[in-house]
Every structure is written in C-alpha cells, then in structure tokens.
Amino acid sequence: MAETIPEEVTSEPADDLPDSPLLKVSGVSYRYGSFQALSQVTFEVESGQLVALVGRNGAGKSTLLRCIAGWTRASEGEIEIMGRTITENERHVREHVVLLPDTPPFYDELTAWEHMQFVAQAHGWINWEDEAEDLLARYGLLNNREAFPFTFSRGMRYKLALCMALLVEPRLLLMDEPLGPLDPVSADELWIQLNRHRNEGMTILLSSHQLPQEAHPDRYLIMEQGEIIADGSPDSLRASLKIDGPLTLDTMLRAAIHARQSSR
C-alpha cells in the first residue's frame, strides 16, 4: 500500500460520521435546458457494496454518476458522502470518490507509467511503485508501461484509467459503462477483480446496460427516463418483478419498465 508524505495535523473531523451510509442521494434532479435528465432520484449505498446502476441508453445513468462525483451540480436535492454534503465538502469528495468516465482522457506526452507517477505525486504518495506495478500486472498492462495510451485499444485505456483510480484507493469508485469497451473474456476478468476490490472494503457503483452472464452484483438500481424504477438485490427483484427463469439484465429491465408502465 502506498504511503503519504506526513502533513501537519489539522482539526478536520474524521472521515466517517456515525450511522451514516457511505452514499446518500436525496431527491436529486437535473435538467439540461428543458430536458429533465434526473427526477427526484433517492437511494442509499452502504459501505462495501457492489451496486449496478442499469438502464437503457439515455436513462440518466451517466448524469447521476457525474452529480455524485461532484462533476455536475444537481438542480435540486442533496448528495452526501460519508455523512457530508458534496456541495459543502468538495475536497472531502475528491479525496474519497473517483469517477471513471466511459472514455477516460489521457496526456499524449505521458507514458502509462508516467500517468501512474502523476497520480501518485498529485496525492503525495511515497513508496507507491510496487503497488502501481501490481495493478498494471493485474490488468495486463505491465509490459506496456512505457507505451503511450494513445497507442492503446479502448479497452486498454479503460484498464489504465482503472489502475490510476485504484492507486488512489478511493472509498467510493464510480464507473461509467466499464464493460462496454471490453471483449467478453476481459469483461469476465474485470468483474472478478471488482468483486475482489469489494471484498477488500471498496464500495463500487457502476453503470451499465450489459453485464457478464455470471455477474451478480449485491444490488441493482434500475433507471428509466431519469427515475429509479426498481431497487433491490437480485433475489428481491426476481420476487417483486415476478420474473420466472434466469435473471438476466434484459428480463429484469423489461419487467421493471412493464411494471412502471402498468402502474401509470
């Protein structure tokens, strides 16, 4: 594990507030001009959960992740990270939350290893090299450490961005369509690694409209037209949505959308 350069002790409060969920989203709405992208989104995520935010293209998944990360300010509502609102504690959010967009940006002049070094130095890490090598090796990039990311495939670029994020050791990792750029074998391998990070205590919220066949998150949040229309574990959603047979993402989405339309 990387270490930080010692700093002067401050009077800032502890990271976690008692009895607070790691993430709390309350009545969050967002508009792009006249378009209502998010409408009164409310949910909580406990520490150590792997949650899949699923829905059709344009459902509002990316916008919601950007609001949680503080990249976009919600038009209404409130978001708390470990008991603190992100609007009043932006530095706190940036220390503990990382968002990987679906197309991560890189510097053309820096190699893969120099990107890892840049992240480490920006966070004041020392003795980070072994951890960086381990991450690059785990995601099949160690032999490409001296190459430039613009020469990588889309999947390799996403893996490098993930290695950079994991080097920071965030409490909450947000991932926007992480499986989209990957071939089926790489997607299966990534899911195994995400479960490993979850088991080590990291909280992961990822958006997707596709998941590996054997992928089973702790919980699903199903979005449609900017709203959360279903929320629960795979077993609870199977029961509440009255799904017979295999619980696939396709059957779950169709059942949730049908239930929403029927209720209206």
N, C-alpha and C positions, 0 to 999 in steps of 0.2 A: 504494500500500500504506500502511495506517495505521502510525503510529509510536507507540511507547510513551514515557511520561514516564521519563526516566532515573532509575534506582534505584541505591542503594549496591551495590557489587559484593560478592557473597557467595561462600562456598566450596562451593556446591552443585555436584555433578557435572554433566557435560554431559548433554544430553537423551538421546542415543543411546548405548547400550552396544555395543561392538564385537561383530559377528557375531550380534546378536540380531534376531529377526523383530520387526516393528512390533507385532504382536499374537500372543500365545501363550496358548492356552486348554488347560489340562491337567486332565483328569478332573473336570470341573465337574458337580456335581449340585445340584438344588434341589428342595425339597418344599414344597407348600402343604398343611400338615396331613398327611393320609395320602396325598395325591396326589403322585406322583412326576412333577414337571414337566420336569426335566432329569436325564439319567442318563449319567454318565461321558463328557461331551462333551469331545472333544480335537481341536484343529486349530491351524494357524498361518496368519497372513496377512502377506505381505511388503509392504514399503512400496511405494506406488504402484499397488496392485491395486484393481480394482473387482469386488467379490465379491457375488453374490446368494445370500442365505440364503432358501431356498424350502421350502415345505411346506404341508400342508393347515392349515385353521384349527385351533388348539389343539395344534399340533405342538411348541410351546415356543419359537418364534422370538422373541417379544416378551420373554419371561422371560430368554432368553440375552442379548439386547441390553442389558437392564437390569442384568444381572450384569456385563457387560463395562464398562458406563459407571459402575459403582460405585453405582448407584441401589438395587440389591438385592444383598445379600451371599450368595454361594453357600454351600450347606450343606456341600459338600465341594469339593476341588480348588483350583486356583490359576489366576489370570489375571495375565499380565504385559503391560505396555505399554512398549515400547522397553526391555525388559530389567528393568523394575522391577515388583514385585508391587503391585497396586492397593490391597491391604489395608494395606500399609506406606507407600504413597506416594500418598495420596488427593489431595493438592494437585497433584502431578505429573499425575495423570489428568485432573483438572478443567481444567488448563491446555492439554491437548493433545487431549482427547476431548470430542466433543459428540454427544449423542443427541437426535434429533428424534422424539418420540412420535407416534403416529398422529393424536392430537388435541392439538396444542400449546396450552398455556394463554397467555393474554394479560391485561394490565391494562386494565380497562374505561375507566380515566381517561386513558390514553395513546394518542396517535395512532400511526400506523405509523412516522412519522419519529421520534417520541419514544421508541418502542421501540428503534430503531436507536441513538439517542443514549444510551439507558440502557445498552445492551450496551457501547458504546464507553467510556463513563465508568467502568463497572464493571471494565473491563480496563485502564484507564489509557491508552487510546488518545488520541493527538493527531493532527490533520490527517487525520481519518477521513471527513470529509464527502464528498469526491469518490468514495471507494470505496463508501460507502453509497449514493450516488446511482446509481453504475454498477450496483450489484447490484439495486436496485429497478427500474431501467430494463431490465436484462437479463431480469428475471422479470415484466415488465409491470405493475409496481406504482407507478411513479414518479408517475403522475397521481393516485394515491390516497394519497400520502404524508401528507396532512393529515387523512385519514379515520381512523375508529376501527375496529380489527379486528373488533369485534362486528358491524359492518355488512358485513363481507366474506363471500363464499361460503367453503365449507370448503376448496376448492382454493386460494383466495387467501390464506387464513390459513396454510395449509401453506407456501405460497411465501414469505410474510413470515417465518415461523419459519426457513425455509432461508436467507433473506437475513441474518437475525440470526446464524445459525450460521456462515455463510461470512465474515461480517465479523470473526469471531474467528480465522479461518484455522487451523482445527484440523488436526492431523496425521492424526487418525482421525475420520471422520464416520460416525456410526451413524444409520440411517434406518429407522423402523418403518412399513412399508406406505406409502411416499411416493406411489405411483401410484394408490392407492385413491381419493383424493378428486378425481382429475383426469380430465377428459374425454380421449378418445384423442389429440387434437391436442396438448393440453398435456402429456400423458404422453410423447409422442414428443419434444417440445421439451425437457422436463426430462431425458430420457435423453441427449440431445445435450449438454446443459450438464454433466451428471455426467461424461461422457467427457472434456469439456474440463477439468474440475477434476482428474480423474485424470491426464490428460496433463501437468498443471502440478505434479504430485507429491503430490496428496492421496490418501490411502487411504480407500476407501469400502466399508462393509459395510451392505447394505440388505436388509431382509426383505420378502418379497412372495409372494403366491400368484397373481400375474398380472404379466406383463411385456409391453411393446410387442412387436409381431411382429418388428421388426427389432432388438430389443435383444439384444446378445451380450456378457454380462459376461466378464471374464477367467476367472472360475471360479464354479462352483456349489457350495454346501453344501446338501444335501438333508436335511431333518429329518422325522422321523416318530416320534410318541409320545416326544418328549424325547431322541431319539438322532440322531446324524449317521449316515445310512444310505448316503450316497454323497457323494463329494468329488472334484472334478476340473474340468478345462477342458471346454468343450463337445465338442471332438473326442474327448477321452479318455472322457467319459461315454457318448458315442454308441457307442464301441467296447465299453466294459466292460458296458454295459446292453443291447448288441445291438439298437440302435434303427435301423430302416430308415425311409427317407423323411425328411421335415422334422423337425428337432429342436425341438419345441415344449415349453413348460413342462409341458403336460398329458401328453404322451407320456413325457417324462422322469420325472415324478412317478409315473405308473402303472408304468413299467418298474422304477424303483427300489423301489417298495413291493412289486411282484410278486417281485423278486429277494430282498428281505428275507424275505418270507413263505415262499418256496421254500427258503431256507437254513435255516429253522427247522422 
